[in-house]
Amino acid sequence: MPTPSARSAVRAVAVLDYFTTHPGRSFTLSELSDEVGASPSSLTSVLQALTDAGYLIRHRRHKTYELGPALVAVGRAACARHPVVDLARPELERLADRHNADCLGSVLVADEILLLVVAGRASRNTRGLAPGHRVPLVPPFGEIWLAYSSMDAVRRWLARGLSEDSAGDRGRRTDELKETEQHLHDALRRIRERGFAVKLSNPRLDEIEAEILGRNTHGDLRERVARIAATLDSYDLLGESPDETYLPKMIIAPVFGPDTSVEFAITLTGLNAATGAEIESMASSVVETGLSLTRAIGGRVPAGDWVYDAS
């Protein structure tokens, strides 16, 4: 069981995360209590500590809280440590404009995908998304990172959503789980072969987006997303025919760091129906943007002789 100090730290992070995904807004104690899933009494000391440090400001008359100036210094220090974020913003804007779409930039933080950049025309697919939103790293999400990770990391990732007794699978048969696992292995192998991933539109994705845009700070988000994600079918486009028409949801390509690991992911989304040839053309521009950013941060593309072995 977490200690009181650990629980306070978790609540402080949840509060800051919530403010980050709702920029420019202020909230009362009761509103924050409801959104982060903590009682007002347990949240009061957390808000006081954040206010004393300048991370929050409390309005004298309305008694509401908003982000404070101390976070500006934190943000600038973080950008200096992770230059890919500032370098990516204009590149993602250009990519979004070129394809009349939206473009997202994200990083992997522990076992979550953290959104840092939102660029483009804010289509129905991305309206409401803001830097700070997080997606649990459960299958099939995060493939662009797992494709360049160790097989041990891939197996841990698969275990988060593909066990027979997991809540996400709700009694799915062993043969169904094996088929899904094989599809995911094929998707990771295909990403390694061509350097990008193509995801198809799927009605279940709307449910996942609603969860992410809803109570994003609640601890059971992972379980709710895993339950929905376990029912996704035909999410990866593993091979497109040039003349056939598809409904792509997103095209994703990596940015590599100096150690050849994936440091940043570029996602082109808000896309219309497109032929296989058009998808290939869009993917080429996403990949080239990723390679350009890789060069800009002194990154290195992994050696081409790496063999994906899921045995």
LINSUL-V840809 format. One record per residue. N is the residue number from 0. RES is the residue in three letters. SS is DSSP state (h for helix, s for strand, l for the rest). PSI is psi in whole degrees, 0 to 359 (none if undefined). D_LAST is the distance of its C-alpha to the last C-alpha in Angstrom with 2 decimals. Layout:
N/RES/SS/PSI/D_LAST  N/RES/SS/PSI/D_LAST
This chain:
0/MET/l/134/37.25  1/PRO/l/145/37.85  2/THR/l/162/41.13  3/PRO/h/320/43.92  4/SER/h/323/43.43  5/ALA/h/319/39.70  6/ARG/h/321/40.60  7/SER/h/320/43.22  8/ALA/h/318/40.79  9/VAL/h/319/38.39  10/ARG/h/322/41.40  11/ALA/h/317/42.58  12/VAL/h/318/39.28  13/ALA/h/319/39.34  14/VAL/h/311/42.91  15/LEU/h/321/42.22  16/ASP/h/318/39.18  17/TYR/h/317/41.39  18/PHE/h/322/44.15  19/THR/h/322/41.75  20/THR/l/1/40.61  21/HIS/l/64/44.26  22/PRO/l/143/46.05  23/GLY/l/2/49.83  24/ARG/l/159/50.26  25/SER/l/156/51.80  26/PHE/s/150/51.32  27/THR/l/169/53.32  28/LEU/h/315/52.19  29/SER/h/322/51.84  30/GLU/h/315/49.77  31/LEU/h/321/47.35  32/SER/h/316/47.25  33/ASP/h/319/46.24  34/GLU/h/326/43.60  35/VAL/h/359/41.78  36/GLY/l/38/42.18  37/ALA/l/148/44.46  38/SER/l/152/48.01  39/PRO/h/321/50.85  40/SER/h/322/51.96  41/SER/h/342/48.58  42/LEU/h/340/48.29  43/THR/h/312/51.81  44/SER/h/328/51.28  45/VAL/h/313/48.07  46/LEU/h/323/49.97  47/GLN/h/316/52.86  48/ALA/h/318/50.73  49/LEU/h/324/49.12  50/THR/h/317/52.64  51/ASP/h/327/54.13  52/ALA/l/356/51.54  53/GLY/l/7/52.25  54/TYR/l/336/48.83  55/LEU/s/159/50.65  56/ILE/s/137/54.25  57/ARG/s/125/56.24  58/HIS/l/128/58.93  59/ARG/l/320/62.23  60/ARG/l/314/63.66  61/HIS/l/346/60.75  62/LYS/l/28/58.73  63/THR/l/161/55.53  64/TYR/s/147/52.79  65/GLU/s/168/51.31  66/LEU/s/142/49.27  67/GLY/l/169/51.24  68/PRO/l/338/51.83  69/ALA/h/334/49.98  70/LEU/h/340/46.68  71/VAL/h/316/47.80  72/ALA/h/321/47.62  73/VAL/h/315/44.18  74/GLY/h/318/42.97  75/ARG/h/320/44.50  76/ALA/h/320/42.97  77/ALA/h/319/39.51  78/CYS/h/323/39.98  79/ALA/h/326/41.09  80/ARG/h/333/37.94  81/HIS/l/74/35.69  82/PRO/l/341/37.54  83/VAL/h/331/34.87  84/VAL/h/308/36.27  85/ASP/h/323/39.81  86/LEU/h/328/38.70  87/ALA/h/328/36.54  88/ARG/h/305/39.32  89/PRO/h/327/41.45  90/GLU/h/320/38.49  91/LEU/h/327/37.14  92/GLU/h/316/40.71  93/ARG/h/319/41.02  94/LEU/h/318/37.73  95/ALA/h/317/38.84  96/ASP/h/319/42.27  97/ARG/h/323/41.00  98/HIS/h/9/39.06  99/ASN/l/53/41.41  100/ALA/l/196/38.60  101/ASP/s/154/37.35  102/CYS/s/131/35.15  103/LEU/s/148/33.41  104/GLY/s/133/32.20  105/SER/s/162/29.95  106/VAL/s/165/28.24  107/LEU/s/124/25.67  108/VAL/s/107/27.48  109/ALA/l/245/25.48  110/ASP/l/37/23.85  111/GLU/s/151/26.15  112/ILE/s/121/26.78  113/LEU/s/122/30.41  114/LEU/s/128/32.57  115/LEU/s/335/34.99  116/VAL/s/133/36.50  117/VAL/s/118/37.81  118/ALA/s/153/39.51  119/GLY/s/206/41.03  120/ARG/l/7/43.12  121/ALA/l/66/41.79  122/SER/l/179/40.91  123/ARG/l/330/40.44  124/ASN/l/331/36.74  125/THR/l/358/37.46  126/ARG/l/126/40.90  127/GLY/l/341/40.93  128/LEU/l/143/37.95  129/ALA/l/154/38.97  130/PRO/l/134/37.59  131/GLY/l/339/36.41  132/HIS/l/145/34.65  133/ARG/s/145/31.25  134/VAL/s/125/28.19  135/PRO/s/142/25.83  136/LEU/l/77/22.29  137/VAL/l/149/20.72  138/PRO/l/137/18.45  139/PRO/l/15/19.19  140/PHE/l/139/21.51  141/GLY/l/13/20.68  142/GLU/h/327/18.05  143/ILE/h/331/19.98  144/TRP/h/316/19.40  145/LEU/h/332/15.75  146/ALA/l/336/14.92  147/TYR/l/18/16.28  148/SER/l/178/15.12  149/SER/l/161/12.67  150/MET/h/330/9.27  151/ASP/h/318/11.42  152/ALA/h/321/13.92  153/VAL/h/316/11.77  154/ARG/h/321/10.84  155/ARG/h/321/14.58  156/TRP/h/313/15.61  157/LEU/h/322/13.88  158/ALA/h/337/15.42  159/ARG/l/342/18.79  160/GLY/l/358/19.05  161/LEU/l/32/16.65  162/SER/l/147/17.62  163/GLU/l/330/19.78  164/ASP/l/8/22.64  165/SER/l/150/22.70  166/ALA/l/330/25.96  167/GLY/l/334/24.35  168/ASP/l/339/23.01  169/ARG/l/54/26.19  170/GLY/l/22/25.02  171/ARG/l/145/22.63  172/ARG/l/155/21.23  173/THR/h/320/17.77  174/ASP/h/326/17.22  175/GLU/h/319/18.44  176/LEU/h/319/16.11  177/LYS/h/322/13.03  178/GLU/h/317/14.69  179/THR/h/317/15.44  180/GLU/h/319/12.02  181/GLN/h/320/10.80  182/HIS/h/319/13.99  183/LEU/h/319/13.43  184/HIS/h/318/10.13  185/ASP/h/321/12.31  186/ALA/h/317/15.12  187/LEU/h/319/13.61  188/ARG/h/320/12.58  189/ARG/h/323/16.13  190/ILE/h/316/17.77  191/ARG/h/326/16.51  192/GLU/h/322/17.87  193/ARG/h/353/21.25  194/GLY/l/12/21.91  195/PHE/s/166/22.88  196/ALA/s/145/22.11  197/VAL/s/125/24.41  198/LYS/s/136/24.91  199/LEU/s/153/27.12  200/SER/l/144/29.97  201/ASN/l/130/29.42  202/PRO/h/329/32.19  203/ARG/h/338/30.09  204/LEU/h/328/29.88  205/ASP/h/323/33.63  206/GLU/h/320/33.26  207/ILE/h/318/30.79  208/GLU/h/322/33.20  209/ALA/h/321/36.03  210/GLU/h/316/34.31  211/ILE/h/321/33.61  212/LEU/h/350/37.18  213/GLY/l/238/38.62  214/ARG/l/73/38.44  215/ASN/l/343/35.86  216/THR/l/353/36.81  217/HIS/l/141/36.29  218/GLY/l/340/33.55  219/ASP/l/13/32.18  220/LEU/h/319/31.29  221/ARG/h/314/27.58  222/GLU/h/320/27.80  223/ARG/h/317/29.88  224/VAL/h/319/27.65  225/ALA/h/320/24.51  226/ARG/h/319/26.41  227/ILE/h/316/27.33  228/ALA/h/330/24.10  229/ALA/l/343/22.28  230/THR/l/2/24.56  231/LEU/l/133/23.97  232/ASP/l/148/23.23  233/SER/l/45/23.05  234/TYR/l/323/23.07  235/ASP/s/135/21.13  236/LEU/l/103/22.72  237/LEU/l/340/19.98  238/GLY/l/119/22.53  239/GLU/l/144/26.29  240/SER/l/133/29.05  241/PRO/l/324/31.92  242/ASP/l/350/34.64  243/GLU/l/147/33.06  244/THR/s/137/34.02  245/TYR/s/167/31.67  246/LEU/l/87/32.38  247/PRO/s/142/30.26  248/LYS/s/317/30.17  249/MET/s/155/28.98  250/ILE/s/128/27.64  251/ILE/s/136/25.90  252/ALA/s/154/25.51  253/PRO/s/159/24.92  254/VAL/s/125/27.40  255/PHE/s/144/26.04  256/GLY/l/181/27.75  257/PRO/l/334/28.81  258/ASP/l/13/25.60  259/THR/l/4/23.53  260/SER/l/160/22.27  261/VAL/s/115/23.20  262/GLU/s/337/26.69  263/PHE/s/146/28.00  264/ALA/s/137/27.05  265/ILE/s/127/29.47  266/THR/s/117/29.64  267/LEU/s/123/32.06  268/THR/s/184/33.04  269/GLY/l/36/36.10  270/LEU/l/154/35.44  271/ASN/l/174/37.25  272/ALA/l/140/36.10  273/ALA/s/153/35.06  274/THR/s/167/34.10  275/GLY/h/322/30.85  276/ALA/h/320/32.90  277/GLU/h/321/34.39  278/ILE/h/317/31.07  279/GLU/h/320/29.87  280/SER/h/317/33.15  281/MET/h/319/32.85  282/ALA/h/323/29.30  283/SER/h/321/30.61  284/SER/h/327/33.28  285/VAL/h/316/30.95  286/VAL/h/317/28.67  287/GLU/h/323/31.82  288/THR/h/319/33.13  289/GLY/h/319/29.96  290/LEU/h/323/30.27  291/SER/h/317/33.97  292/LEU/h/325/33.40  293/THR/h/315/30.76  294/ARG/h/322/33.49  295/ALA/h/330/36.10  296/ILE/l/11/34.41  297/GLY/l/27/33.43  298/GLY/l/169/29.74  299/ARG/l/133/27.28  300/VAL/l/136/24.65  301/PRO/l/152/21.26  302/ALA/l/144/20.87  303/GLY/l/353/19.77  304/ASP/l/8/17.59  305/TRP/l/131/14.77  306/VAL/l/126/11.49  307/TYR/l/115/9.21  308/ASP/l/104/5.58  309/ALA/l/9/3.80  310/SER/l/none/0.00
